[in-house]
Amino acid sequence: MKRSAMLCWLGALLVAASLPFGRSQTATITGEMEVNTVHVPRGLEGETYFVRLAEESARFQLLFNTPQDDIYTGDEVELELVAASPEYAEYGLEASFALPPGTVISDGGFGPNSTFLVSNITVKDSGGGKDFAYGPGTINITSITWLPKICGKTPPLNVEAFKRQWLNGYRADDLGKNQTTMENYYNECSWGKLRFDNASNVVVDLTDVDMPCVGTYNGLPWDANKCDAPELYGWMKWLTDYTVNVLKIDIKKYKRRVMIMPDNSCPWNGMASIGCGSFCYTWIKGPYAMTIDTIFHELGHNLGLQHSTSPGNEYGDGSCAMGGCCGIRCFNAPQSWRAGLAAPIANLDNSTKLPVGVWQRYVLPTTPINETNFVRISPSWLGNTSYSTFFFSFRQAAGWDKGLMSAYRGGINVHVYNGSQFTGPQKSEYQGLMLPGTKFNETKGKYIVRFVNKNTTHAIITLCRYESWTEAWGAGNCTDGLDNDCNGLVDTADPACKGRIPPAPPAPRAIGCNNDGTCEKPFETAINCPADCEPECGDGLCEYARGENAEVCPGDCPAVKGDCYCDRGRGETADNTPEDCPPLCGDGFCDRARGEDEFNCRKPAVGNGWTVGDCLPSCGNKVCDTDVGEWAGSCRSDCPPVCGDSYCDSFRGENTWVCQADCKYPMRTPTTSACGDGFCDPREVGVCTRDCRFTPPGIAYVAKPPSPSPPVPSPFLPPSPSPPPGPCADKDPPPPDAAGSFSPPPPP
């Protein structure tokens, strides 16, 4: 794996002669990667990349134009270095090598001889960077967590309070596995495959030892009132040295090294290494140390997991601990599978496992009950055509999913994850929630998933792969014993096949209709001989009476009100066509008349983005309805921020303009930044060395917002209707009875 990047030295001074190459030459060095992910409320989330040549040595920082999802902390890499090309001679780097395509130059503010080009990066060994549970046995998680005093400031909770939420056995009313601790969080969400216990996870109280307000890290000054790379690594270096030299603790026994910071100027909630090599870091900003779901999210990065997203939203999957805030819940199906914690009930990745026209039935347990709990469909039968791999799992607010928000529980969670279990893109994408009686039609892979029924602990789904929109005699699928169009009707039970016998081979004759009951192509068609020929999709003739409609043949049939098919691709919605379209959470219309409200389909509050829906919460009721998405930025009359509490509540509207007493970190908009104002705007990196002495974590790249895409018809469809002119009928089984038992499943 090779790629180009820019290299900055996070150290005192590096002259060209100190590297193993001379003028107009190249050099190769090896080291261990450190990849940190940072969560910045301003939308500048991202990763920073460092290379460490030896344990606790100074670090190179690599700047990429795009995120590198397949590089982890702990990966051993080989870097090929070249000096800058002659047009960059003002940087003091004289060489005759060409600039690698796409590389961005910046001196990082460390002097003219501190920046070099990395022409290639090769990952030599990626085996030690991820604690995924692929093999048998249990993985023992080890960590050391510090609660330090820095420049007179201490974390917002003492060591006793922290241990009560960290490990079992520290509460007076110890409840063992029933209490909310990090020990139970790991054990329960991994089904016992990850062990987090008292013996291997120590907590060190340093609140009686004052870390100095200023110091140096590899020659660079750090300041307790700042929060950049020298501070983060300088603090960790100070804690490591004190632990080893004063406390005499063998720190090499603990891979994860966690710092619970005082409330400081860091503009993020937490920051962590993605993956864990010989060791890895996690930084937690003071107030967030009191919510273990936030810490569990950061430690999930140490496992090697990336964020759980939704379309256009980096943290959009609220069903997963690797998504957005808040609530106690485990990982989603693809993340659990990726980490080796969960397994599929069925892995349908070829045409033999999911043949055409055969309905398959699966019972899905809620995820806390059993580690084997989801169905994965990867349509390799499409050949070289690109496709998406879907995961289907049943989630309830139970066990360690007890904090699951209402938008994600009581139904089938649908996710896309296109990587294999071992390689590929690392971010899952939430697609939506299926409710009982609905179906999911994946038109690219040509299969249908129907949500048949559920009770409190299990759900039934059925699957079918189709080869055409409708069955036809000419295709030979009216006598093969299969449901070729997956409408629940086989062969002559299907209206498209009923009342017919297999056609005889046509005799050569002139074009014309002989009304003999046999469609003799190419002489007869449904247009010139409707008595003999069935309609065909694509012949320009829409025949409702014979089974064609906008659903099975959109090329022939227009969207028509009352045809029992919600043609969302051509503008039909629950708002303008209620007779065809049921309520659909996410269609932009709050259908209160048919049950949608802010509790089951809430619309995201401004600046939140953790939930998706149609209905605004009831702002103005004098109650801060956080359960339905209200916050200070969306409903100030109900949820005012509290200025003066020493906590910059950026998620609820506070910033430097609203409450300078709390918000000391400058949060400028892009239109107000200027070289020389003391604030390193992401666009000033490499341009304004007065502001950008080094690259702040989290802005190694700035992603350009995606261009808006045209609306795409939702794959979540209502139950299949009967064709006009009759009324729309629901073919799905009734909900479970009062005892919670299942109704008999429908015939395939």
PEFEN-V946925 format. One record per pair of residues at least 4 apart in sequence whose ideal C-beta (glycine too) atoms are under 7 Angstrom apart, sorted by the first residue. I is the first residue (numbers start at 1). J is the second residue. D is the distance in whole Angstrom. If there is no record, write none. Layout:
# PEFEN-V946925
I|J|D, I|J|D
This chain:
# PEFEN-V946925
1|122|6, 1|123|5, 2|120|4, 2|121|6, 2|122|6, 3|121|5, 4|100|4, 4|102|6, 4|103|5, 4|118|6, 4|119|6, 4|120|7, 5|62|5, 5|63|6, 5|64|5, 5|118|5, 5|121|6, 6|62|7, 6|63|5, 6|103|6, 6|104|6, 6|105|6, 6|106|6, 6|115|7, 6|117|6, 6|118|7, 7|60|5, 7|62|6, 7|81|7, 7|115|7, 7|116|5, 7|117|7, 7|118|5, 8|60|7, 8|61|5, 8|63|7, 8|108|4, 8|110|7, 8|114|7, 8|115|6, 8|695|7, 9|14|4, 9|60|6, 9|110|6, 9|114|5, 10|50|7, 10|58|6, 10|59|5, 10|60|7, 10|61|5, 10|218|7, 10|229|6, 10|694|7, 11|58|4, 11|218|4, 11|219|6, 12|218|6, 12|219|2, 12|220|7, 13|111|6, 13|114|7, 13|219|7, 14|18|6, 14|113|6, 14|114|5, 15|113|5, 16|83|7, 16|93|7, 16|113|5, 19|27|5, 19|81|7, 20|27|5, 21|25|4, 21|26|6, 21|27|4, 21|81|7, 23|94|6, 23|95|7, 24|95|5, 24|96|5, 26|80|6, 26|81|6, 26|82|5, 27|81|5, 28|78|6, 28|79|7, 28|80|5, 29|53|7, 29|79|5, 29|81|7, 30|76|7, 30|77|7, 30|78|5, 31|51|4, 31|52|6, 31|53|4, 31|77|6, 32|52|5, 32|74|6, 32|76|6, 32|277|5, 33|49|7, 33|51|6, 33|71|6, 33|72|7, 33|73|6, 33|74|7, 33|75|4, 33|77|6, 34|50|4, 34|52|6, 34|59|7, 34|73|5, 34|273|6, 35|47|6, 35|49|6, 35|71|6, 35|72|6, 35|73|5, 35|273|6, 35|274|5, 35|275|7, 36|47|7, 36|48|5, 36|271|6, 36|272|7, 36|273|6, 36|697|6, 37|47|5, 37|271|7, 37|272|6, 37|274|5, 37|301|6, 38|45|7, 38|46|7, 38|48|7, 38|268|5, 38|271|5, 38|697|5, 38|698|3, 39|45|6, 39|268|5, 39|269|5, 39|270|6, 40|44|5, 40|45|6, 40|267|6, 40|268|5, 40|698|5, 41|650|5, 41|651|6, 42|667|6, 44|682|6, 44|698|6, 44|699|5, 44|702|7, 45|314|5, 45|698|7, 46|67|6, 46|698|5, 46|699|7, 46|700|6, 46|701|6, 47|67|6, 47|274|7, 47|700|6, 48|61|7, 48|697|5, 48|698|6, 48|700|5, 49|61|7, 49|62|4, 49|64|7, 49|68|7, 49|71|7, 49|700|6, 50|59|4, 50|60|6, 50|61|5, 51|59|6, 51|60|4, 51|62|6, 51|77|6, 51|79|7, 52|57|6, 52|59|5, 53|57|5, 55|278|7, 56|237|7, 56|240|7, 58|218|4, 59|233|7, 61|229|7, 61|695|6, 62|118|7, 63|104|6, 63|106|7, 63|695|6, 63|700|5, 64|68|6, 64|700|6, 64|701|6, 65|102|6, 65|104|6, 65|701|6, 66|701|6, 67|701|6, 69|306|6, 69|425|6, 69|426|5, 69|427|7, 71|75|6, 71|123|7, 72|126|7, 72|129|4, 72|130|6, 72|274|6, 72|275|3, 72|304|6, 73|129|6, 73|273|4, 73|274|6, 73|275|4, 73|276|6, 73|277|5, 73|280|5, 74|128|5, 74|129|3, 74|275|5, 74|276|6, 74|277|2, 74|278|7, 75|123|5, 75|125|7, 75|126|5, 75|129|5, 76|124|5, 76|125|4, 77|121|6, 77|122|7, 77|123|6, 77|124|6, 78|122|5, 78|124|6, 79|118|5, 79|121|6, 80|118|7, 80|119|5, 80|120|4, 81|116|5, 81|117|7, 81|118|6, 82|95|6, 82|97|4, 82|117|5, 82|119|5, 83|93|5, 83|94|7, 83|95|3, 83|97|6, 83|116|6, 84|88|4, 84|91|6, 84|93|4, 84|95|6, 84|105|6, 84|117|6, 85|95|7, 85|97|6, 85|98|6, 85|99|5, 86|96|7, 88|93|6, 88|105|6, 89|94|6, 91|107|5, 91|112|5, 91|115|6, 92|112|3, 92|113|5, 99|103|6, 99|117|7, 100|117|6, 100|119|5, 103|117|6, 104|686|6, 105|115|7, 105|686|6, 106|115|7, 106|685|5, 106|686|3, 107|112|6, 107|114|6, 107|115|5, 107|689|6, 108|114|6, 108|115|6, 108|694|5, 108|695|6, 109|689|5, 109|692|6, 109|693|4, 109|694|6, 110|114|4, 110|694|7, 128|277|5, 129|275|4, 129|276|7, 129|277|5, 129|304|6, 130|275|5, 130|303|7, 130|304|3, 131|139|6, 131|276|6, 131|303|5, 131|304|7, 132|303|7, 132|304|6, 132|339|5, 132|340|4, 133|139|6, 133|190|7, 133|193|4, 133|194|7, 133|339|6, 133|340|4, 133|341|6, 134|340|4, 138|192|7, 138|193|6, 138|195|5, 139|193|7, 139|194|5, 139|195|7, 140|195|5, 140|200|6, 141|186|6, 141|194|6, 141|195|6, 141|196|5, 141|200|7, 141|201|7, 142|200|5, 142|201|7, 142|253|6, 142|254|5, 142|255|5, 142|256|7, 143|201|5, 143|254|6, 143|256|4, 143|258|6, 144|202|5, 144|204|6, 144|251|6, 144|254|4, 144|257|6, 145|203|5, 145|204|7, 145|258|4, 145|260|6, 146|204|5, 146|206|6, 146|239|5, 146|259|5, 146|260|7, 147|155|5, 147|159|5, 147|162|6, 147|205|6, 147|206|6, 147|207|6, 147|260|5, 148|206|4, 148|211|5, 148|239|6, 149|153|7, 149|154|5, 149|206|6, 149|207|5, 149|209|7, 149|210|5, 149|211|6, 150|211|5, 150|224|5, 150|262|6, 151|211|7, 151|213|4, 151|224|4, 152|210|6, 153|262|4, 154|207|5, 154|262|6, 155|260|5, 155|261|7, 155|262|6, 155|286|5, 155|289|6, 156|263|6, 156|286|5, 156|287|6, 156|289|7, 156|290|7, 157|161|4, 157|162|5, 157|289|6, 157|290|6, 159|163|6, 159|203|6, 159|205|4, 160|164|7, 162|166|6, 162|203|6, 162|260|7, 162|289|7, 163|167|6, 163|170|4, 163|203|6, 164|170|5, 164|171|5, 165|180|7, 165|181|6, 165|182|7, 165|292|5, 166|181|6, 166|182|5, 166|203|6, 167|181|6, 167|183|5, 167|198|5, 167|201|7, 168|174|7, 168|176|6, 168|179|7, 168|181|6, 168|183|5, 168|184|7, 169|174|6, 169|198|7, 171|179|6, 175|179|4, 177|184|6, 179|184|7, 180|184|7, 180|292|7, 180|328|7, 181|185|7, 182|186|6, 182|196|6, 182|292|5, 182|295|7, 182|296|7, 183|187|6, 183|196|5, 183|197|6, 184|188|6, 185|189|6, 185|292|6, 185|296|5, 185|400|7, 186|190|6, 186|194|5, 186|196|4, 187|192|6, 187|194|7, 187|195|7, 187|196|7, 188|399|7, 188|400|4, 189|330|4, 189|331|6, 189|400|5, 190|194|4, 190|341|5, 191|341|6, 191|371|4, 193|341|6, 196|201|6, 197|201|7, 202|254|7, 204|243|7, 211|238|6, 213|224|5, 214|221|7, 214|222|7, 214|223|5, 214|224|7, 215|222|5, 215|234|6, 215|238|7, 216|220|6, 216|221|6, 216|222|7, 217|222|6, 217|230|5, 217|233|5, 217|234|4, 217|237|6, 220|230|4, 221|230|7, 222|230|4, 222|231|4, 222|234|4, 223|231|7, 225|265|6, 226|231|5, 226|265|6, 227|231|6, 227|264|6, 227|265|5, 227|266|4, 228|694|6, 228|696|5, 229|233|6, 229|694|6, 229|697|6, 230|234|5, 230|694|7, 231|235|6, 232|236|7, 232|283|6, 232|697|7, 233|237|6, 234|238|6, 235|239|6, 235|259|6, 236|240|6, 236|257|7, 236|259|7, 236|281|6, 237|241|6, 238|242|6, 239|243|6, 239|259|7, 240|244|6, 240|251|6, 241|245|6, 242|246|5, 242|247|7, 243|247|5, 243|249|5, 243|251|5, 244|249|7, 244|251|6, 255|276|5, 255|279|5, 255|280|6, 256|276|6, 256|280|6, 256|282|7, 256|299|7, 256|302|6, 257|279|6, 257|281|5, 258|282|5, 258|284|7, 259|283|5, 259|284|7, 260|284|5, 260|289|5, 261|283|6, 261|284|7, 261|285|6, 261|286|6, 262|286|5, 263|285|7, 263|286|4, 263|287|6, 263|646|6, 263|647|6, 264|285|7, 265|664|5, 265|665|5, 266|285|5, 267|665|5, 268|285|7, 268|698|7, 269|285|6, 269|288|5, 269|294|6, 270|282|7, 270|283|6, 270|284|5, 270|285|6, 270|288|6, 270|294|6, 270|298|4, 271|283|5, 271|697|6, 272|281|7, 272|282|4, 272|298|4, 272|299|7, 272|301|4, 272|302|6, 273|280|4, 273|281|5, 273|301|7, 273|302|6, 274|301|5, 274|304|7, 274|306|7, 275|280|7, 275|304|4, 276|280|4, 276|302|5, 280|302|5, 282|298|5, 282|299|6, 282|302|6, 284|288|6, 284|289|5, 284|295|6, 284|298|7, 287|647|5, 288|294|4, 289|295|7, 292|296|6, 293|297|7, 293|321|6, 293|326|6, 293|327|6, 293|328|6, 293|403|7, 294|298|7, 295|299|6, 296|300|6, 296|321|5, 297|321|6, 297|322|6, 300|305|5, 300|321|6, 300|322|5, 301|305|6, 303|339|6, 305|322|5, 305|335|6, 305|338|7, 305|339|6, 306|426|4, 306|427|5, 307|314|6, 307|315|6, 307|322|6, 307|323|7, 307|427|6, 308|317|4, 308|320|4, 308|322|4, 308|323|4, 308|332|6, 308|335|6, 308|428|5, 308|430|7, 309|313|6, 309|314|6, 309|316|5, 309|317|6, 309|427|5, 309|428|7, 309|429|5, 310|316|3, 310|317|5, 310|429|6, 310|430|4, 310|612|7, 311|429|7, 312|706|7, 313|609|5, 315|323|5, 315|324|4, 315|610|6, 316|323|7, 316|324|7, 316|430|6, 316|609|7, 317|323|4, 317|332|6, 317|428|7, 317|430|4, 318|323|5, 318|324|5, 318|405|5, 318|407|7, 318|408|6, 318|610|5, 318|611|6, 319|323|7, 319|329|7, 319|332|5, 319|395|6, 319|404|7, 319|408|4, 319|413|5, 319|430|6, 320|331|6, 320|332|4, 320|335|6, 321|329|6, 321|330|6, 321|331|6, 322|331|6, 322|335|6, 324|610|4, 325|610|6, 327|403|3, 327|404|6, 327|405|6, 328|400|6, 328|402|6, 328|403|4, 329|401|5, 329|403|5, 329|404|5, 330|367|7, 330|400|5, 330|401|6, 331|335|4, 331|336|5, 331|339|7, 332|336|7, 332|413|7, 332|415|6, 332|428|6, 333|337|6, 333|342|7, 333|374|4, 333|391|4, 333|393|4, 333|415|6, 334|338|6, 334|391|5, 334|415|5, 334|417|3, 334|428|4, 335|339|6, 335|428|6, 336|341|5, 336|342|4, 337|342|5, 337|344|7, 337|421|6, 338|421|6, 341|371|7, 342|371|5, 342|373|6, 342|374|7, 343|371|6, 343|372|5, 344|374|5, 344|375|6, 344|376|5, 345|362|6, 345|364|7, 345|372|6, 345|373|7, 345|374|7, 345|375|6, 346|362|6, 346|375|5, 347|376|5, 348|353|5, 348|354|4, 348|375|7, 348|376|7, 348|377|5, 349|353|7, 349|378|4, 349|380|6, 350|380|5, 350|381|7, 351|355|6, 351|381|4, 354|447|7, 354|463|7, 354|465|5, 355|465|7, 356|465|5, 356|466|7, 356|467|5, 356|482|6, 356|484|6, 357|482|3, 357|483|5, 357|484|5, 358|464|7, 358|482|7, 359|462|5, 359|463|7, 359|464|5, 359|483|7, 359|748|3, 360|462|7, 360|463|5, 361|460|7, 361|462|5, 361|745|6, 362|375|6, 362|461|6, 363|458|5, 363|460|6, 364|373|6, 364|374|7, 364|393|6, 364|394|4, 364|458|7, 364|459|5, 364|461|6, 365|369|4, 365|370|5, 365|373|5, 365|394|7, 365|457|6, 365|458|6, 366|394|5, 366|395|7, 366|396|4, 366|398|6, 366|457|6, 367|373|5, 367|393|6, 367|395|6, 367|401|6, 368|398|6, 368|399|3, 368|400|6, 368|401|6, 369|457|6, 373|393|6, 374|391|5, 374|392|6, 374|393|4, 375|392|5, 376|389|7, 376|391|5, 377|389|7, 377|390|5, 377|445|7, 377|447|7, 378|389|4, 379|387|5, 379|445|3, 382|387|5, 382|445|7, 387|444|6, 387|445|6, 388|416|5, 388|418|6, 388|444|7, 389|416|7, 389|417|6, 389|418|5, 390|414|6, 390|416|6, 390|442|7, 391|415|4, 391|417|6, 392|412|5, 392|414|6, 392|449|6, 392|461|6, 393|412|7, 393|413|5, 394|412|6, 394|459|4, 395|401|6, 395|404|6, 395|408|6, 395|409|5, 395|413|5, 396|401|7, 396|409|5, 396|410|6, 396|456|7, 397|401|6, 397|402|6, 397|404|5, 397|409|5, 398|402|6, 404|408|5, 404|409|5, 405|611|7, 406|599|6, 406|600|6, 407|433|7, 407|602|7, 407|611|5, 407|613|7, 408|413|6, 408|433|6, 411|433|4, 411|434|5, 411|435|5, 412|433|7, 412|434|4, 412|451|5, 412|459|6, 412|461|6, 413|433|6, 414|431|4, 414|432|5, 414|434|6, 414|440|6, 415|428|5, 415|429|7, 415|430|6, 415|431|6, 416|429|5, 416|431|6, 417|428|4, 418|424|6, 418|425|6, 419|423|6, 419|424|2, 419|425|5, 419|426|7, 420|424|5, 432|586|7, 432|716|6, 434|438|5, 434|440|6, 434|451|5, 434|716|7, 435|451|7, 436|451|5, 436|453|6, 436|454|6, 436|735|6, 437|451|7, 437|719|5, 437|730|7, 437|732|4, 438|451|5, 438|716|6, 438|717|7, 438|718|7, 438|719|7, 439|448|6, 439|449|7, 439|450|5, 439|717|5, 439|719|7, 440|448|7, 440|449|4, 440|715|5, 440|716|6, 441|448|5, 441|715|5, 441|717|5, 442|447|5, 442|715|6, 446|465|6, 446|466|5, 446|467|7, 447|463|6, 447|464|7, 447|465|4, 448|464|5, 448|466|7, 448|486|5, 449|461|6, 449|463|5, 450|461|6, 450|462|5, 450|732|7, 451|459|7, 451|461|6, 452|460|4, 452|461|6, 452|462|6, 452|732|7, 452|733|6, 452|745|6, 452|746|7, 453|460|5, 453|733|6, 453|735|7, 453|736|6, 453|742|5, 453|743|6, 454|458|7, 454|459|4, 454|736|7, 455|736|5, 455|740|4, 455|741|7, 455|742|7, 456|740|6, 460|742|6, 460|745|6, 464|483|6, 464|486|4, 466|484|6, 466|485|5, 466|486|4, 467|484|6, 468|475|7, 468|484|6, 468|485|6, 469|485|6, 469|537|6, 469|552|4, 469|553|6, 470|485|5, 470|496|5, 470|537|7, 470|547|6, 470|552|5, 471|477|5, 471|478|6, 471|484|5, 471|485|5, 471|494|5, 471|496|5, 471|497|5, 472|477|7, 472|496|6, 472|534|6, 473|478|5, 473|497|7, 473|500|6, 473|502|7, 473|503|6, 473|534|7, 476|480|7, 477|482|7, 477|484|4, 478|491|5, 478|492|7, 478|497|4, 478|500|7, 479|491|6, 479|502|6, 481|490|6, 481|491|6, 482|490|7, 483|487|7, 483|488|7, 483|489|7, 483|490|5, 483|748|7, 487|494|7, 487|720|6, 488|731|6, 488|746|7, 489|493|4, 489|494|4, 490|494|7, 491|497|6, 492|497|5, 492|498|5, 494|498|7, 495|547|5, 496|534|7, 496|547|5, 503|518|5, 503|519|6, 504|518|6, 506|520|4, 506|521|7, 509|523|6, 510|523|7, 511|523|5, 512|523|7, 513|524|6, 513|528|6, 513|529|3, 513|531|7, 513|532|6, 515|531|5, 515|532|6, 516|532|7, 517|532|6, 518|532|6, 519|524|5, 519|532|5, 519|533|4, 519|534|7, 520|524|5, 524|528|6, 524|529|4, 524|532|5, 524|533|5, 525|529|6, 525|533|5, 525|539|6, 526|530|6, 526|533|4, 526|534|6, 526|535|4, 526|536|6, 526|539|6, 526|541|6, 526|543|7, 527|539|6, 527|541|5, 529|533|5, 534|546|7, 535|539|7, 535|541|6, 535|543|4, 535|546|5, 535|548|5, 537|548|7, 537|552|7, 537|553|4, 537|555|6, 537|556|6, 538|555|6, 538|556|7, 539|556|7, 540|556|6, 541|556|6, 542|548|5, 542|553|7, 542|556|4, 542|557|4, 543|548|5, 544|548|6, 544|549|6, 544|723|6, 544|724|5, 547|552|7, 547|723|6, 548|552|6, 548|553|5, 548|556|6, 548|557|6, 549|557|5, 549|563|5, 549|565|6, 549|723|6, 550|554|5, 550|557|4, 550|558|7, 550|559|5, 550|560|7, 550|563|6, 550|565|5, 550|567|5, 551|565|4, 553|557|5, 559|567|4, 559|570|4, 559|571|7, 559|572|5, 561|577|5, 561|579|6, 561|580|6, 562|579|5, 562|580|7, 562|724|7, 563|580|7, 563|724|5, 564|580|6, 564|721|3, 564|722|7, 564|724|7, 564|728|4, 565|580|6, 565|721|6, 566|572|5, 566|577|7, 566|580|5, 566|581|4, 566|718|6, 567|572|5, 568|572|6, 568|573|7, 568|713|4, 568|714|6, 569|713|4, 572|576|7, 572|577|4, 572|580|6, 572|581|6, 573|577|6, 573|581|6, 573|587|6, 573|589|6, 574|578|6, 574|581|4, 574|582|7, 574|583|5, 574|584|6, 574|587|6, 574|589|5, 574|591|5, 575|589|4, 577|581|5, 582|718|4, 583|591|4, 583|594|5, 583|595|6, 583|596|5, 584|714|6, 584|716|7, 585|596|7, 585|601|4, 585|613|5, 585|614|6, 586|612|6, 586|613|7, 586|614|7, 587|614|7, 588|614|6, 589|614|6, 590|596|6, 590|614|4, 590|615|4, 591|596|4, 592|596|6, 592|597|6, 596|600|7, 596|601|5, 596|614|6, 596|615|6, 597|601|7, 597|615|5, 598|602|5, 598|615|4, 598|616|6, 598|617|5, 598|618|6, 598|628|5, 599|628|6, 601|613|4, 601|614|5, 601|615|5, 602|611|6, 602|613|4, 602|615|6, 602|617|6, 602|628|5, 602|629|5, 603|613|5, 603|614|6, 603|615|6, 603|616|5, 604|608|5, 604|609|5, 604|611|5, 604|612|6, 604|629|6, 605|629|5, 605|630|6, 605|631|5, 605|633|6, 605|634|3, 606|633|5, 606|634|5, 607|633|5, 608|629|6, 608|631|6, 611|629|6, 617|625|5, 617|628|4, 617|629|5, 617|630|5, 617|635|7, 618|625|7, 619|630|6, 619|634|7, 619|635|4, 619|637|7, 619|638|6, 620|637|6, 620|638|7, 621|638|7, 622|638|6, 623|638|6, 624|630|6, 624|638|5, 624|639|4, 625|630|4, 625|638|7, 626|630|6, 626|631|7, 630|634|6, 630|635|5, 630|638|6, 630|639|6, 631|639|5, 631|651|7, 631|652|5, 632|636|6, 632|639|5, 632|640|6, 632|641|4, 632|652|4, 632|653|4, 633|652|6, 633|653|4, 635|639|5, 636|640|6, 639|652|7, 641|649|5, 641|652|5, 641|653|5, 641|654|5, 641|658|7, 641|659|7, 643|654|7, 643|659|4, 643|661|6, 643|662|6, 644|661|5, 644|662|7, 645|662|7, 646|662|6, 647|662|6, 648|654|6, 648|662|5, 648|663|4, 649|654|4, 650|654|6, 650|655|6, 653|658|6, 654|658|5, 654|659|5, 654|662|6, 654|663|6, 655|663|5, 655|667|5, 656|660|6, 656|663|5, 656|666|6, 656|667|6, 659|663|6, 663|667|7, 666|679|5, 668|672|5, 668|673|5, 668|679|6, 670|681|7, 673|677|7, 673|679|6, 673|681|4, 673|684|7, 675|684|6, 675|688|4, 675|690|6, 675|691|6, 676|690|5, 676|691|7, 677|691|7, 678|691|6, 679|691|6, 680|684|6, 680|685|7, 680|691|5, 680|692|4, 680|696|6, 682|699|4, 682|702|5, 684|688|4, 684|691|5, 684|692|5, 685|692|5, 685|695|6, 688|692|6, 695|699|7, 695|700|6, 719|730|5, 719|731|6, 719|732|5, 720|731|6, 721|728|4, 721|729|7, 722|726|5, 722|728|7, 722|729|5, 733|743|4, 733|745|7, 733|746|6, 734|743|5, 736|740|5, 736|741|6, 736|742|6, 736|743|7, 737|741|6
